[in-house]
Amino acid sequence: MASSNSNTETIQEIMATYKSLPPRPAIEELEAAISVIKTVNTEEKQKLDQISIQICPQDVSPQLFSVLQEIRQTMVLFQSHEQRKEALHILNVDQTYQTFDELIQKASKCVLGDTQLDKDDDLKYPIGNFQKQPPISDESLLISNKISKVESFKGLVMSSSTKATNLPSGVEESEKLSMMKVAALIETIAKQDGKVLDLQSKLMENIEWLPVSLGKLSNITELNLSDNKIMALPQSITNLTSLTRLDVHSNQLINLPDSFGGLVNLLDLDLHANRLKSLPESFGELNSLQILIAETNDLEELPYTIGSCSSLVVLKLDFNQLKGLPEAIGKLECLEILSLHYNRIRKLPTTMANLTRLKELDASFNELEGIPESLCFATSLEKLIIGKNFADMTTLPRSIGNLENLQVLDISDDQIRFLPESFGLLSKLKIFRADETPLEVPPREITKLGAQVVVEYMADLVAKRNVTPHEIKRKRKGFWSWICMLFSG
């Protein structure tokens, strides 16, 4: 009887100890943890590699620069450690549970009187090992999943095996997410076949990379990563082949993955307010792309493959470092809005004549020396903003009158002195701005009276100039005849 009581007390202590463990991680949490550690390891290696190839400035001693590099490397390692911490904790908890599972199975055999129990049975997850860093691999995850699904714990463990934590279905609006929580959210959405992931301003300040598991969201259609501190998108993002809208504005992106063109169903892409210096050549594979917002970056050129983005309707490239546009821009036959405000462009390509659907062109605050005559074949143009090109812009194309649908024209702060004679054909012009432009023809007082007054003035001026010498002679003859008749009377 005493032995029975002692066994009962022992079983109770075993169960109490088991129940005192923190909640058992769900499979999704384990997958997320593994994804986080892989991502952090990749990020850490790339950062350390970048530091190792840095060149010492000429005005800094090599020894001092070496110390600086070591400090930078130490900071990278520390940041990586902090980002791994939560993921490693989850894996350690899971490994602890696996160790307990095996121990409880041994205890069950003792209670059931299993005489074959070997006191020296080796544990698959030995005591004490759970404190070490677990192996991070897909194989370890598979083993973990199998053990989580084993139906053991007969008699002794019973309902204790159901102890687990489920991820919440949503995220609080005010909550800033760690790398681990982002990875967990990705796993949840992937399992639920979600279509939208909105992480706008959701990430903690120290998160510069996204988990590689992002590539699991192959059915997602909308992804918003804006207003964070992301420096790079994972290569796996190109697995999101159902994606139609991607918003990554206001981050710290330096480049895009080389295979970015794999997002073949992308319709709307917002890249503005980053640090991009170029776009990958694969960009031309985005045949479905209709809207590209790439304002406020450091772009110096566009890839020649941009001409293959045949569905592009809106292209905004304001506030960059562009010195020109590729000739291939003329292949964008669906383009309606092209905004190039505040760049360093000196010439527009003549192929823009092919942009037969172009309605708005803003090339203000550049270094334009003029507008190509060929642009006047883009007769759908309704709005032409070419002001603030200052001393560089001295003339308008002679055939500007071909732009029969033009409603807005801004040549403010340019050095244009004479409007072309064909200006009088712009019958639909509603707004004409020429502030601080030293126009002589028409006079400045005329330009202040409104767009149509300027159009009529130029039309009348041309009409007067087009009077033939014969008509002038006939008029003069009539005048002298009238004088003679007057005096003869």
C-alpha positions as CSV (number, residue, x, y, z in Angstrom):
1,M,0.0,0.0,0.0
2,A,2.8,2.4,0.9
3,S,4.5,1.6,-2.4
4,S,1.3,2.5,-4.3
5,N,1.0,5.8,-2.5
6,S,4.7,6.6,-3.3
7,N,4.1,5.8,-7.0
8,T,1.0,8.1,-7.0
9,E,3.0,10.9,-5.4
10,T,5.8,10.4,-8.0
11,I,3.3,10.5,-10.9
12,Q,1.7,13.6,-9.5
13,E,5.1,15.4,-9.3
14,I,5.9,14.3,-12.9
15,M,2.5,15.6,-14.1
16,A,2.9,18.9,-12.1
17,T,6.3,19.5,-13.5
18,Y,5.1,18.8,-17.1
19,K,2.1,21.2,-16.7
20,S,4.4,23.9,-15.4
21,L,6.2,24.1,-18.8
22,P,5.3,27.1,-21.0
23,P,2.8,26.5,-23.7
24,R,4.0,24.1,-26.4
25,P,4.8,25.8,-29.7
26,A,2.5,25.0,-32.5
27,I,3.9,23.6,-35.8
28,E,3.4,27.1,-37.4
29,E,5.5,28.7,-34.7
30,L,8.3,26.1,-35.2
31,E,8.3,26.8,-38.9
32,A,8.4,30.5,-38.3
33,A,11.3,30.1,-35.9
34,I,13.3,28.2,-38.4
35,S,12.5,30.7,-41.1
36,V,13.7,33.6,-38.8
37,I,17.0,31.9,-37.9
38,K,17.7,31.2,-41.6
39,T,16.9,34.8,-42.5
40,V,19.0,36.3,-39.7
41,N,21.9,34.0,-40.6
42,T,21.7,35.1,-44.3
43,E,21.5,38.8,-43.3
44,E,24.4,38.5,-40.8
45,K,26.7,36.9,-43.4
46,Q,25.9,39.5,-46.0
47,K,26.5,42.4,-43.6
48,L,29.8,40.9,-42.3
49,D,30.9,40.3,-45.9
50,Q,30.2,43.9,-46.8
51,I,32.1,45.2,-43.8
52,S,35.1,42.9,-44.6
53,I,35.5,44.5,-48.1
54,Q,35.3,48.1,-47.0
55,I,38.3,50.2,-48.0
56,C,40.1,52.3,-45.5
57,P,39.9,56.0,-46.4
58,Q,43.2,57.7,-47.2
59,D,42.9,60.1,-44.3
60,V,42.3,57.4,-41.7
61,S,45.0,55.2,-40.2
62,P,44.6,51.5,-41.1
63,Q,44.8,50.5,-37.4
64,L,42.0,52.8,-36.4
65,F,39.9,51.7,-39.4
66,S,40.5,48.1,-38.4
67,V,39.1,48.8,-35.0
68,L,36.1,50.5,-36.6
69,Q,35.5,47.4,-38.7
70,E,35.6,45.2,-35.6
71,I,33.1,47.4,-33.9
72,R,30.8,47.2,-36.9
73,Q,31.1,43.4,-37.0
74,T,30.5,43.1,-33.3
75,M,27.3,45.3,-33.6
76,V,26.1,43.1,-36.5
77,L,26.6,39.9,-34.4
78,F,24.9,41.5,-31.4
79,Q,21.9,42.6,-33.5
80,S,21.7,39.1,-35.0
81,H,21.8,37.5,-31.5
82,E,18.9,39.8,-30.5
83,Q,16.8,38.8,-33.5
84,R,17.5,35.1,-33.0
85,K,16.6,35.2,-29.3
86,E,12.9,34.7,-29.6
87,A,13.1,32.1,-32.3
88,L,15.7,30.1,-30.4
89,H,13.6,30.2,-27.3
90,I,10.7,28.6,-29.2
91,L,12.9,25.9,-30.5
92,N,14.4,25.3,-27.1
93,V,10.9,25.0,-25.6
94,D,9.9,22.5,-28.3
95,Q,13.1,20.4,-27.7
96,T,12.3,20.4,-23.9
97,Y,8.9,19.1,-24.6
98,Q,10.4,16.3,-26.8
99,T,12.7,15.4,-24.0
100,F,9.8,15.3,-21.5
101,D,7.7,13.2,-24.0
102,E,10.3,10.5,-24.0
103,L,10.8,10.6,-20.2
104,I,7.0,10.4,-19.7
105,Q,6.8,7.4,-22.1
106,K,9.5,5.7,-19.9
107,A,7.4,6.5,-16.8
108,S,4.3,5.1,-18.5
109,K,6.1,1.8,-19.1
110,C,7.1,1.7,-15.4
111,V,3.5,2.2,-14.3
112,L,2.3,-0.5,-16.7
113,G,5.0,-2.9,-15.4
114,D,7.0,-3.1,-18.6
115,T,9.8,-5.5,-17.7
116,Q,11.6,-4.8,-20.9
117,L,12.4,-1.2,-19.9
118,D,16.1,-0.6,-20.1
119,K,17.3,1.8,-17.5
120,D,20.0,3.0,-19.9
121,D,17.7,3.7,-22.8
122,D,19.2,6.6,-24.9
123,L,17.0,9.6,-25.3
124,K,16.7,11.0,-28.8
125,Y,16.8,14.4,-27.1
126,P,19.1,13.9,-24.1
127,I,18.7,15.7,-20.8
128,G,20.8,18.9,-20.8
129,N,21.1,19.3,-24.5
130,F,18.0,21.5,-24.8
131,Q,20.1,24.5,-23.7
132,K,22.3,24.3,-26.7
133,Q,21.4,25.9,-30.0
134,P,19.2,23.4,-31.8
135,P,20.1,22.3,-35.3
136,I,18.3,24.5,-37.8
137,S,17.2,22.5,-40.8
138,D,14.2,21.3,-42.6
139,E,15.0,17.8,-41.4
140,S,14.8,18.8,-37.8
141,L,11.5,20.4,-38.4
142,L,10.1,17.2,-39.9
143,I,11.3,15.2,-36.9
144,S,9.7,17.7,-34.6
145,N,6.3,17.5,-36.5
146,K,6.3,13.7,-36.3
147,I,6.9,13.7,-32.6
148,S,4.2,16.3,-32.0
149,K,1.7,14.0,-33.7
150,V,2.6,10.8,-31.9
151,E,-0.3,9.5,-29.8
152,S,1.4,8.4,-26.7
153,F,0.9,9.4,-23.1
154,K,-1.5,6.6,-22.4
155,G,-2.9,6.6,-18.9
156,L,-0.2,8.9,-17.3
157,V,-0.2,11.8,-19.7
158,M,-3.8,11.7,-21.1
159,S,-4.9,15.3,-21.9
160,S,-1.6,16.9,-21.2
161,S,-0.4,16.2,-24.7
162,T,-2.8,18.8,-26.1
163,K,-1.0,21.6,-24.4
164,A,-0.2,24.1,-27.2
165,T,-0.4,27.7,-28.2
166,N,-2.3,28.8,-31.3
167,L,-1.4,31.9,-33.2
168,P,-4.0,34.7,-33.1
169,S,-6.1,35.2,-36.2
170,G,-5.2,38.9,-36.3
171,V,-2.7,41.5,-35.0
172,E,-3.5,44.5,-32.8
173,E,-3.4,47.8,-34.7
174,S,-0.8,49.4,-32.4
175,E,1.4,46.3,-32.1
176,K,4.9,46.5,-33.5
177,L,6.0,43.1,-34.7
178,S,9.3,41.3,-34.1
179,M,10.9,39.1,-36.8
180,M,9.5,36.1,-35.0
181,K,6.0,37.5,-35.0
182,V,6.2,38.4,-38.7
183,A,7.3,34.9,-39.5
184,A,4.5,33.4,-37.4
185,L,2.0,35.7,-39.2
186,I,3.3,34.5,-42.6
187,E,2.9,30.9,-41.5
188,T,-0.7,31.5,-40.4
189,I,-1.6,33.3,-43.6
190,A,0.0,30.6,-45.7
191,K,-2.1,27.9,-43.9
192,Q,-5.3,29.9,-44.2
193,D,-4.6,30.7,-47.9
194,G,-4.9,34.4,-47.1
195,K,-5.0,36.9,-50.0
196,V,-3.8,40.2,-48.3
197,L,-0.9,40.9,-45.9
198,D,-0.7,44.5,-44.5
199,L,2.4,45.3,-42.5
200,Q,2.4,49.0,-43.1
201,S,4.3,50.6,-40.2
202,K,4.0,47.4,-38.3
203,L,7.7,46.2,-38.0
204,M,10.0,47.0,-35.1
205,E,12.7,49.5,-35.9
206,N,15.5,46.9,-35.9
207,I,13.9,44.8,-38.7
208,E,15.7,45.4,-41.9
209,W,15.0,42.1,-43.6
210,L,11.9,39.9,-44.0
211,P,11.8,36.2,-43.3
212,V,12.6,34.0,-46.3
213,S,9.3,32.2,-45.6
214,L,7.6,35.1,-47.3
215,G,7.9,33.0,-50.5
216,K,5.3,30.6,-49.0
217,L,2.5,33.2,-49.7
218,S,2.2,32.1,-53.4
219,N,-1.6,32.9,-53.4
220,I,-1.4,36.3,-51.9
221,T,-2.6,39.2,-54.1
222,E,-1.8,42.3,-52.1
223,L,1.3,43.0,-50.0
224,N,1.8,46.2,-48.1
225,L,5.3,46.7,-46.5
226,S,5.4,50.5,-46.5
227,D,6.6,52.8,-43.8
228,N,9.2,50.4,-42.2
229,K,13.0,50.2,-42.3
230,I,13.4,47.3,-44.7
231,M,16.7,47.4,-46.6
232,A,16.2,44.3,-48.9
233,L,13.5,42.1,-50.1
234,P,14.2,38.3,-50.0
235,Q,14.7,36.5,-53.3
236,S,11.8,34.3,-52.3
237,I,9.4,37.2,-53.0
238,T,9.4,36.2,-56.6
239,N,7.4,33.1,-55.6
240,L,4.4,35.4,-55.0
241,T,3.2,34.8,-58.6
242,S,-0.4,35.8,-57.7
243,L,0.6,39.2,-56.4
244,T,-1.1,42.1,-58.2
245,R,-0.3,45.0,-55.8
246,L,3.0,45.6,-53.9
247,D,3.6,48.6,-51.8
248,V,7.0,49.1,-50.3
249,H,7.2,52.9,-50.2
250,S,9.1,54.7,-47.4
251,N,11.6,52.0,-46.6
252,Q,15.4,51.9,-47.1
253,L,15.6,49.6,-50.1
254,I,18.9,49.8,-52.0
255,N,18.0,47.4,-54.7
256,L,15.5,44.8,-55.8
257,P,16.1,41.1,-56.3
258,D,17.5,40.2,-59.7
259,S,14.6,37.9,-60.3
260,F,12.0,40.6,-59.5
261,G,10.5,40.2,-62.9
262,G,9.1,36.9,-61.8
263,L,6.1,38.8,-60.3
264,V,4.4,38.4,-63.7
265,N,0.9,39.3,-62.5
266,L,1.9,42.5,-60.8
267,L,-0.4,45.5,-61.7
268,D,0.5,48.2,-59.2
269,L,4.0,48.8,-57.8
270,D,4.9,51.6,-55.3
271,L,8.6,52.0,-54.7
272,H,8.7,55.7,-53.8
273,A,10.8,57.1,-50.9
274,N,13.5,54.5,-50.9
275,R,17.2,54.5,-51.8
276,L,17.1,52.6,-55.1
277,K,19.9,53.4,-57.6
278,S,18.7,51.1,-60.4
279,L,16.0,48.6,-61.3
280,P,16.9,45.1,-62.3
281,E,16.9,44.1,-66.0
282,S,14.3,41.5,-65.3
283,F,11.9,44.4,-64.8
284,G,10.9,44.1,-68.4
285,E,9.2,40.8,-67.6
286,L,6.5,42.7,-65.7
287,N,4.2,42.7,-68.8
288,S,1.1,43.2,-66.7
289,L,2.4,46.2,-64.7
290,Q,0.1,49.2,-65.1
291,I,1.3,51.6,-62.4
292,L,4.9,52.2,-61.4
293,I,5.6,54.8,-58.7
294,A,9.3,55.2,-58.2
295,E,9.6,58.8,-57.0
296,T,12.1,60.0,-54.4
297,N,14.9,57.5,-55.0
298,D,18.4,57.7,-56.3
299,L,17.8,56.3,-59.8
300,E,20.4,57.3,-62.3
301,E,18.9,55.4,-65.3
302,L,16.1,53.0,-66.3
303,P,16.9,49.6,-67.7
304,Y,16.4,49.3,-71.5
305,T,14.0,46.5,-70.8
306,I,11.5,49.0,-69.4
307,G,10.1,49.1,-73.0
308,S,8.8,45.6,-72.5
309,C,6.4,46.7,-69.7
310,S,3.8,47.0,-72.4
311,S,0.8,47.5,-70.1
312,L,2.3,50.5,-68.3
313,V,-0.2,53.4,-68.0
314,V,1.3,55.5,-65.2
315,L,5.1,56.0,-64.7
316,K,6.2,58.4,-62.0
317,L,9.9,59.1,-61.6
318,D,10.0,62.5,-59.8
319,F,12.9,63.4,-57.5
320,N,15.6,61.0,-58.8
321,Q,19.0,61.5,-60.5
322,L,18.0,60.5,-64.0
323,K,20.1,62.0,-66.8
324,G,18.0,60.6,-69.6
325,L,15.4,58.1,-70.7
326,P,16.1,55.0,-72.8
327,E,14.9,55.1,-76.4
328,A,12.8,52.0,-75.5
329,I,10.4,54.3,-73.6
330,G,8.7,54.8,-76.9
331,K,7.5,51.3,-76.8
332,L,5.1,52.0,-73.9
333,E,2.1,52.5,-76.2
334,C,-0.4,52.4,-73.3
335,L,1.4,55.1,-71.3
336,E,-0.9,58.0,-70.3
337,I,1.0,59.7,-67.5
338,L,4.8,60.3,-67.4
339,S,6.2,62.4,-64.5
340,L,9.9,63.3,-64.5
341,H,9.8,66.3,-62.2
342,Y,13.2,67.2,-60.5
343,N,15.8,65.1,-62.4
344,R,18.8,66.0,-64.5
345,I,17.4,65.1,-67.9
346,R,18.8,67.1,-70.8
347,K,17.0,65.5,-73.7
348,L,13.9,63.5,-74.2
349,P,14.0,60.6,-76.7
350,T,12.6,61.2,-80.1
351,T,10.8,57.8,-79.8
352,M,8.2,59.5,-77.6
353,A,6.4,60.3,-80.8
354,N,5.0,56.7,-80.5
355,L,3.3,57.5,-77.2
356,T,0.0,58.0,-78.9
357,R,-2.0,57.7,-75.6
358,L,0.1,60.0,-73.5
359,K,-2.0,62.6,-71.8
360,E,0.3,64.1,-69.2
361,L,4.0,64.9,-69.3
362,D,5.8,66.6,-66.4
363,A,9.4,67.4,-67.2
364,S,9.8,70.4,-64.9
365,F,12.9,71.1,-62.9
366,N,15.3,69.4,-65.2
367,E,18.0,70.6,-67.6
368,L,16.1,70.3,-70.8
369,E,17.4,72.2,-73.7
370,G,14.2,71.8,-75.7
371,I,11.3,69.5,-76.6
372,P,11.8,67.3,-79.6
373,E,9.6,68.1,-82.6
374,S,8.6,64.4,-82.7
375,L,6.7,64.8,-79.3
376,C,4.1,66.8,-81.2
377,F,2.9,63.6,-82.8
378,A,1.7,62.5,-79.4
379,T,-1.6,64.3,-80.2
380,S,-3.5,62.9,-77.1
381,L,-1.3,65.1,-74.8
382,E,-3.5,67.2,-72.6
383,K,-1.0,68.5,-70.0
384,L,2.6,69.6,-70.7
385,I,4.6,70.9,-67.7
386,I,8.1,71.9,-68.7
387,G,8.7,74.9,-66.5
388,K,11.7,75.5,-64.2
389,N,14.3,74.3,-66.8
390,F,15.7,77.9,-66.5
391,A,18.5,78.9,-68.9
392,D,18.5,75.5,-70.7
393,M,15.0,75.8,-72.2
394,T,14.9,78.5,-74.9
395,T,12.4,77.3,-77.5
396,L,9.3,75.3,-78.0
397,P,8.8,72.9,-80.9
398,R,7.6,74.7,-84.0
399,S,4.8,72.2,-84.6
400,I,3.4,72.5,-81.0
401,G,0.1,73.4,-82.7
402,N,-0.3,69.7,-83.6
403,L,-1.1,69.0,-79.9
404,E,-4.8,69.7,-80.6
405,N,-5.9,68.3,-77.3
406,L,-3.5,70.3,-75.1
407,Q,-5.3,72.0,-72.2
408,V,-2.5,72.9,-69.8
409,L,1.0,74.3,-70.7
410,D,3.5,75.5,-68.2
411,I,6.7,77.2,-69.3
412,S,7.4,79.2,-66.1
413,D,11.0,80.2,-65.3
414,D,12.3,79.1,-68.8
415,Q,14.2,81.4,-71.2
416,I,11.7,81.2,-74.1
417,R,11.3,84.6,-75.9
418,F,9.0,83.7,-78.8
419,L,6.1,81.3,-79.1
420,P,5.9,79.3,-82.3
421,E,3.5,80.5,-84.9
422,S,1.5,77.2,-84.7
423,F,0.6,78.2,-81.1
424,G,-2.5,79.7,-82.4
425,L,-3.9,76.3,-83.3
426,L,-4.2,75.3,-79.6
427,S,-7.9,75.8,-79.5
428,K,-8.5,73.7,-76.3
429,L,-5.8,75.4,-74.2
430,K,-7.3,76.5,-70.9
431,I,-4.2,77.2,-68.7
432,F,-1.0,78.8,-69.8
433,R,1.7,79.6,-67.3
434,A,4.7,81.7,-68.2
435,D,5.7,83.3,-64.9
436,E,9.2,84.7,-64.9
437,T,9.7,83.7,-68.6
438,P,11.0,86.7,-70.7
439,L,8.4,86.4,-73.5
440,E,8.5,89.1,-76.2
441,V,6.0,87.5,-78.5
442,P,3.4,87.7,-77.2
443,P,4.0,90.6,-74.8
444,R,3.8,89.7,-71.1
445,E,0.6,91.9,-70.7
446,I,-1.1,89.6,-73.2
447,T,-0.1,86.4,-71.3
448,K,-1.7,87.7,-68.2
449,L,-5.1,87.8,-69.9
450,G,-5.6,84.1,-70.1
451,A,-4.7,81.1,-72.3
452,Q,-7.2,81.7,-75.1
453,V,-6.2,85.4,-75.4
454,V,-2.7,84.2,-76.1
455,V,-3.9,81.7,-78.6
456,E,-6.0,84.3,-80.4
457,Y,-3.1,86.8,-80.4
458,M,-0.8,84.3,-82.0
459,A,-3.4,83.3,-84.5
460,D,-4.0,86.9,-85.5
461,L,-0.3,87.6,-85.7
462,V,0.2,84.7,-88.0
463,A,-2.8,85.8,-90.1
464,K,-1.3,89.2,-90.5
465,R,2.1,87.8,-91.5
466,N,0.5,85.5,-94.0
467,V,-0.9,88.3,-96.1
468,T,0.6,87.9,-99.6
469,P,2.6,90.8,-101.4
470,H,-0.1,90.9,-104.1
471,E,-2.8,91.6,-101.4
472,I,-0.6,94.2,-99.9
473,K,0.0,95.9,-103.3
474,R,-3.7,95.8,-104.0
475,K,-4.5,97.3,-100.7
476,R,-1.9,100.1,-101.2
477,K,-3.3,100.8,-104.7
478,G,-6.8,101.1,-103.3
479,F,-5.5,103.4,-100.7
480,W,-3.8,105.8,-103.2
481,S,-6.9,105.6,-105.5
482,W,-9.0,106.7,-102.6
483,I,-6.6,109.6,-101.8
484,C,-6.6,110.7,-105.4
485,M,-10.4,110.6,-105.5
486,L,-10.5,112.6,-102.3
487,F,-8.3,115.4,-103.7
488,S,-9.8,115.5,-107.1
489,G,-13.2,116.1,-105.6
